[in-house]
């Protein structure tokens, strides 16, 4: 079990990450790729990804096993940078003491490949090789689906913001699911090992993750900026998430009509089926039909939890709305 100790100051400094973190998704997906459980959620993706990985991408597997410790330096805090390039740049600039400490901790529980000795010594060539492996893996295994990964994380974030507005920070912490239990001032989280995290006024970043599985994750070094990465609910249709990431043209062709445009506008900041039906004065089945078309076009994603569906416009949906509002969207 993970026990996160809050002070009153920490309760005012909980934040939800603004989107998916490239390096957390890479690390989590490398681990998930090596597991056998979660077939319903990731089986199709595993069968698609495994034969496509190059030798460069496979360099990451020894550092990111499906169970046990992984180096914290693979998921650095990079000053809020949102690009993969910024994240990799932070990774290859990891100070030598951090590399050495992280790899020593990991090596205490399992044998690491020989090349990690030069990595622990801060060898620049090895660090650049690791950085290229991270970028290659993202290109080969994640990039074709990144738009939909981003949409699912956006939808979960909207759900958490609603929980925060309705129940405050304690409501947010208690509402993340059965894996989380708020027993003030300690937050108990299902975790593979016993771990204590004392925030001591530093606050906590909550990072929703598409590929985190099956339990939440935090950094091993409690002195680093506190973050808790948690798995989000998703029902990715991998057959629709096509290999080139493009939206189905036939689905876009079906996207016509004032009502559907109104639905898309209404879910810009998230709305439930009940809210949409009431706001637009249409029936629940009508809302469901419109949402089906909007989801197929990649303009909306839906999060379902405890019998409730929250619909949220994707980045593409919001871009289309902005275009229309500027008057250049046809």
Buried (B, 14 or more C-beta within 10 A) or exposed (E): EBBBEBBEEBBEBBEBBEBBBBBBBBBBBBBBBBBEEBEEBBEBBBEBBEEEBEEBBEBBBBBBBBEEBBBBBBBBBBEEBEEBEBBBBBBBEBEEEBBBBBBEBBBEEEEBEEBBEBBBEBBEEBBEBBBBBBBBBBBBBBBBBBBBBBBBBBBBBBBBBBBBEEEEBBBBBBBBBEBBBBEEBBBBBBBEEEBEBBBEEBBBBBBBBBBBBEBBBBBBEEEBEBBBBBBBBBEBEBEEBEEEEEBEEEBBEBBEEEBBBBBBBBBBEBBBBEBBBEEBEBEEEBBBBBBBBBBBBBBBBBBEBEEEBBBBBBBBBBEBBEEBEEEEEE
